[in-house]
Amino acid sequence: MRGEMADCSILQFVSPYAFEAMQKVDVVRLAALSDPELRLLLPCLVRMALCAPADQSQSWAQDKKLILRLLSGVEAVNSIVALLSVDFHALEQDASKEQQLRHKLGGGSGESILVSQLQHGLTLEFEHSDSPRRLRLVLSELLAVMNKVAESNGEFFFKSSELFESPVYLEEAADVLCILQAELPSLLPIVDVAEALLHIKNGAWFLCLLVANVPDSFNEVCRGLIKNGERQDEESFGGRRRTEALHHLCKMNPSQALRVRGMVVEECHLPGLGVALTLDHTKNESAEDGVSDLVCFVSGLLLGTN
């Protein structure tokens, strides 16, 4: 776990300011972000700028112009536009065939319909690939982890994958992950993807990026991760990773931290997370408010019927 925390500590996480700007689609706030901060939110912003909106209002048309202006001149935008130009229907069909094949041959089978004839290691392959193949490489890896989670009966495992570990390509792999989830939501339900990300290196970072690019999913993802958690989270490697990932999500969206703590109590899972969120809240509030919240929280646990 220390290794995972050390890895993630070098990476730039989405700030609370940036997350709130995404949640409210506050273009003025988004324009105030630094380039590295904006870089993490490009998958969602590029989709917003390119896809036909449900909102046809004049104000959204203005906001869209501002977003386009914000994106102009950002180098990484072109590669995300290329990702969005791929035939996702064909990709989903091939992914379904691959799922059937893996089911038939067993999860450990090396056979793949999505990715055939790998000439090099995954990182080199990713580097030399065009957009359609990059989508296939990440999708194949992600489905492999998701299948293993489904078959593991709650037993925690760690899957090494150079595609999600190479520091040079982390941001580009995250772009592909976010676009895949947004374009193929029935194949890749966000709660299942979130669960799978706990099992790879840098999982907490990928998870925060994914949720920041789909900010409305925050509560759903947190509840899913808590439901699948353990009653004593400090006792196992998997429990600690889950707690750490949820803690990162709550740092990104502090206004919902007490709501997440409520989910912890409701589900009777991850007590360590409940304590950590309470201590965070106590630190951030004035002394009197912090203490009264602490008293309410502890007395509520002691007097509760569960």
MIBAMAR-457014 format. One line per 3 residues: number of its first residue (from 1); for each residue x, y, z of C-alpha. Coordinates in steps of 0.02 Angstrom, whole numbers, padded with zeros to 5 digits. Layout:
NUM> X/Y/Z; ...
***
This chain:
1> 00000/00000/00000; 00143/00118/00039; 00206/00090/-00137
4> 00037/00136/-00211; 00026/00293/-00105; 00203/00343/-00155
7> 00161/00317/-00339; 00001/00418/-00326; 00082/00556/-00224
10> 00191/00605/-00374; 00039/00620/-00487; -00069/00775/-00501
13> -00246/00743/-00437; -00398/00845/-00485; -00418/00990/-00362
16> -00583/01028/-00271; -00590/01194/-00367; -00575/01104/-00535
19> -00701/00970/-00486; -00830/01100/-00435; -00801/01194/-00598
22> -00837/01032/-00694; -00990/00992/-00589; -01066/01163/-00623
25> -00993/01179/-00799; -00928/01346/-00740; -00832/01406/-00892
28> -00758/01558/-00803; -00685/01444/-00669; -00623/01320/-00799
31> -00534/01461/-00890; -00442/01503/-00728; -00366/01328/-00714
34> -00182/01298/-00747; -00134/01196/-00901; -00090/01039/-00800
37> -00259/01049/-00709; -00355/01076/-00871; -00263/00930/-00951
40> -00347/00807/-00831; -00521/00864/-00884; -00498/00864/-01073
43> -00595/00702/-01112; -00757/00776/-01045; -00727/00952/-01112
46> -00686/00892/-01288; -00842/00781/-01289; -00946/00930/-01230
49> -00875/01039/-01369; -00900/00908/-01506; -01060/00814/-01464
52> -01233/00881/-01506; -01301/00953/-01342; -01468/00912/-01262
55> -01468/01092/-01201; -01511/01205/-01349; -01516/01367/-01248
58> -01426/01526/-01299; -01324/01528/-01138; -01256/01352/-01172
61> -01211/01404/-01351; -01108/01546/-01274; -01027/01429/-01148
64> -00986/01307/-01287; -00896/01445/-01383; -00795/01484/-01227
67> -00751/01300/-01205; -00694/01290/-01387; -00587/01444/-01360
70> -00516/01366/-01202; -00471/01207/-01297; -00394/01292/-01448
73> -00206/01278/-01443; -00204/01134/-01317; -00099/01002/-01401
76> -00180/00848/-01323; -00353/00897/-01390; -00314/00829/-01565
79> -00280/00653/-01501; -00445/00654/-01401; -00541/00715/-01555
82> -00463/00568/-01650; -00520/00447/-01514; -00698/00513/-01527
85> -00699/00486/-01716; -00688/00296/-01700; -00832/00177/-01741
88> -00887/00131/-01564; -01027/00018/-01624; -00901/-00099/-01709
91> -00788/-00087/-01556; -00930/-00138/-01440; -00975/-00286/-01552
94> -00795/-00349/-01550; -00786/-00324/-01362; -00945/-00428/-01339
97> -00870/-00567/-01447; -00711/-00561/-01343; -00813/-00575/-01182
100> -00902/-00729/-01251; -00736/-00805/-01305; -00658/-00776/-01134
103> -00811/-00849/-01050; -00799/-01003/-01161; -00610/-01029/-01147
106> -00591/-00968/-00967; -00534/-00798/-00905; -00349/-00837/-00918
109> -00354/-00869/-01104; -00229/-00769/-01207; -00348/-00764/-01356
112> -00410/-00591/-01405; -00526/-00526/-01539; -00498/-00344/-01490
115> -00309/-00351/-01501; -00224/-00471/-01619; -00039/-00497/-01651
118> 00051/-00392/-01522; 00223/-00358/-01594; 00297/-00276/-01438
121> 00257/-00250/-01254; 00095/-00157/-01219; 00177/00012/-01189
124> 00273/00010/-01352; 00120/-00055/-01441; 00018/00089/-01368
127> 00150/00215/-01423; 00150/00154/-01604; -00038/00131/-01619
130> -00169/00242/-01700; -00327/00293/-01605; -00436/00141/-01647
133> -00299/00022/-01591; -00264/00121/-01432; -00448/00106/-01385
136> -00439/-00082/-01416; -00280/-00104/-01313; -00351/-00014/-01161
139> -00523/-00096/-01178; -00446/-00270/-01187; -00342/-00238/-01030
142> -00488/-00161/-00936; -00607/-00303/-00979; -00476/-00429/-00921
145> -00471/-00345/-00750; -00661/-00327/-00741; -00684/-00512/-00784
148> -00558/-00562/-00650; -00651/-00456/-00521; -00815/-00542/-00569
151> -00736/-00713/-00547; -00638/-00676/-00388; -00784/-00694/-00263
154> -00726/-00542/-00165; -00548/-00609/-00149; -00431/-00460/-00177
157> -00296/-00472/-00311; -00173/-00351/-00389; -00151/-00351/-00577
160> 00007/-00282/-00651; -00020/-00196/-00819; 00117/-00093/-00900
163> -00016/00004/-00995; -00079/00082/-00832; 00095/00097/-00755
166> 00205/00185/-00882; 00228/00366/-00819; 00252/00428/-00998
169> 00080/00371/-01056; -00027/00385/-00899; -00123/00539/-00957
172> -00153/00467/-01130; -00210/00300/-01056; -00328/00399/-00943
175> -00399/00492/-01094; -00436/00326/-01179; -00513/00254/-01020
178> -00629/00406/-00998; -00683/00406/-01181; -00717/00217/-01179
181> -00826/00230/-01023; -00921/00381/-01091; -00953/00302/-01262
184> -00986/00122/-01204; -01081/00142/-01039; -01180/-00021/-01054
187> -01021/-00123/-01084; -00925/-00024/-00952; -01041/00029/-00809
190> -00946/00161/-00712; -00964/00072/-00542; -00889/-00088/-00616
193> -00747/00009/-00696; -00714/00097/-00529; -00706/-00072/-00441
196> -00583/-00139/-00572; -00469/00013/-00553; -00436/-00032/-00370
199> -00341/-00184/-00434; -00211/-00092/-00539; -00064/00021/-00498
202> -00110/00207/-00492; -00292/00150/-00476; -00343/00293/-00359
205> -00275/00422/-00483; -00365/00343/-00632; -00525/00332/-00528
208> -00523/00517/-00479; -00492/00567/-00660; -00634/00457/-00721
211> -00757/00529/-00593; -00699/00708/-00626; -00742/00682/-00809
214> -00915/00614/-00760; -00945/00721/-00603; -01128/00668/-00585
217> -01069/00491/-00550; -00982/00537/-00386; -01112/00472/-00262
220> -01151/00317/-00364; -00967/00269/-00375; -00935/00300/-00190
223> -01086/00197/-00138; -01034/00054/-00252; -00857/00051/-00183
226> -00921/00057/-00003; -01050/-00082/-00033; -00911/-00195/-00098
229> -00798/-00150/00048; -00754/-00248/00203; -00816/-00231/00381
232> -00637/-00208/00442; -00544/-00109/00309; -00379/-00091/00401
235> -00348/-00278/00406; -00313/-00311/00222; -00216/-00241/00075
238> -00376/-00229/-00028; -00468/-00140/00113; -00330/-00011/00130
241> -00327/00021/-00058; -00516/00044/-00062; -00511/00163/00087
244> -00369/00263/00009; -00460/00278/-00159; -00621/00338/-00075
247> -00523/00460/00032; -00447/00534/-00127; -00622/00551/-00203
250> -00683/00644/-00048; -00532/00761/-00051; -00579/00803/-00230
253> -00761/00836/-00180; -00756/00888/00004; -00936/00952/00003
256> -00995/00771/-00009; -00874/00696/00119; -01003/00689/00261
259> -01129/00611/00143; -01001/00476/00102; -00972/00452/00288
262> -01159/00425/00305; -01149/00287/00172; -01008/00205/00272
265> -01118/00201/00428; -01271/00144/00330; -01179/00000/00246
268> -01075/-00044/00402; -00919/-00057/00294; -00749/00030/00297
271> -00748/00101/00474; -00573/00173/00448; -00639/00283/00309
274> -00778/00347/00423; -00648/00396/00554; -00532/00477/00424
277> -00674/00582/00351; -00729/00635/00525; -00551/00691/00568
280> -00538/00786/00402; -00701/00875/00440; -00647/00915/00618
283> -00485/00993/00552; -00575/01098/00422; -00714/01166/00535
286> -00700/01293/00675; -00655/01210/00840; -00833/01219/00909
289> -00918/01152/00751; -00787/01015/00733; -00812/00954/00910
292> -01002/00958/00900; -00997/00857/00738; -00879/00732/00819
295> -00994/00714/00970; -01147/00691/00857; -01056/00562/00750
298> -00990/00457/00895; -01153/00467/00997; -01250/00420/00840
301> -01142/00263/00820; -01158/00217/01004; -01346/00245/01012
304> -01387/00176/00839; -01485/00014/00828; -01373/-00064/00693
***
